[in-house]
Amino acid sequence: MIRVLIVDDHELIRQGLRKLLDVEEDIEVVGEAADGVQALAALAAPPYPQPDIVLVDARMPGMDGVQLISRLAGEHPRVAALVLSTFEEDEHIFGALRAGARGYLLKDCSPDDLVNAIRKTYQGEMVLGGPVAGRLVAELGLGGYHGPAGPA
């Protein structure tokens, strides 16, 4: 069973994500938090079941997603962070990845893409949504590849 903690400052989003994930037989939502401070408090409160994955919004009041991911990496290294956000600015994407996020998806992804991303993150894979992957490729300067080199 993949245990997920949902962290988003919008209650409607949290409830919608819970309903979406509750129908999956291999995923259990073990809690919700409105910001990073609440998420860390929930993780520290016994007998709170430790999540395998924290589904994190990038921008929230109080402690934002990047700050939360940094704290998770230091205090809860076995918990993987997967960002689900409306923000595709470089500062959010690269900040989250540098902090230790295992993936970054935009909220306009399909429900199937989100569920698959959770499963892949649980299996240890890095998951990047299409537009996010494109930003990373552009940042790394890998856009000029045109296939294998011919004989020299």
C-alpha positions, 0 to 999 in steps of 0.5 A: 500500500502506498501511503500519501500525505496531501499538502495544499493550501486549498481545501477544495484541492485537498478534498478532490485529490483525496477522492481521486486517490481513495478509489485506487486499491494500492494508494491510501491517503493518510492525511492532509495539511494546508502548509509545510508547518502542518505537514511536519507537525503531522509527521511528528505526531504519533501514532500518525502513519508515516506516508511514503509520499508527500504530495506537495503544492509548490506555493503555500503560505507559511512554509512553502513547498520548497522549504517543506521538501528541504526539511523532509530531506533532512528530517524524513529522508525515507519520505519522497516528495512529489510536487503538484503545482500550477506554477511552472516558473523555473524558481519553483521547478528547480528549487523543488528539484534541488531541495530533493523532490522526486518529481514535479507535475502541473495541476493540469495533468490527467488523473491517470498521470498523477496516479502513475506518477505516485506509483513511479515515485514510490518505486524510486523513479524521478517523474517530470510532467511534459512541460516541466521536463521540457524546461529541464531539457532547455535549462541543461542545453540538451535541445540540440540533439538530432540523433546519433552521430554518423561516422567520423 
